[in-house]
Amino acid sequence: QVQLVESGGGLVQPGGSLRLSCAASGFTFSYYVMRWYRQAPGKERELVASIGSTGGSTNYADSVKGRFTISRDNAKNTVYLQMNSLKPEDTAVYHCNAIRGWREYWGQGTQVTVSS
């Protein structure tokens, strides 16, 4: 059974940091590109960051460049999103996503709220 389980979300003040984790099981994690998406209320889902199967290639949305870092540990079947200098506009539910060809899996998401 495929599972993607996100953790690490919560309430943080502007300028603070959070580290999200996504633990994968039920598929060969090291074969898949991993992505973090977010969706805020009333807004479309946004691709935040992606990382290649070996971790050698990363991409970021312009809105998070220089503040967020995606990484993965294939030995632990886990992908991370380090979020620094958080802003209120980063408030959203963050989902991890695994994709390889036509196969695509989603996690349930973790809420991140940036507020004073």
Summary of the structure (lengths in Angstrom):
residues: 116
radius of gyration: 13.4
end to end distance: 39.7
largest distance: 41.6
contacts: 344
relative contact order: 0.32
helix: 5%
strand: 53%
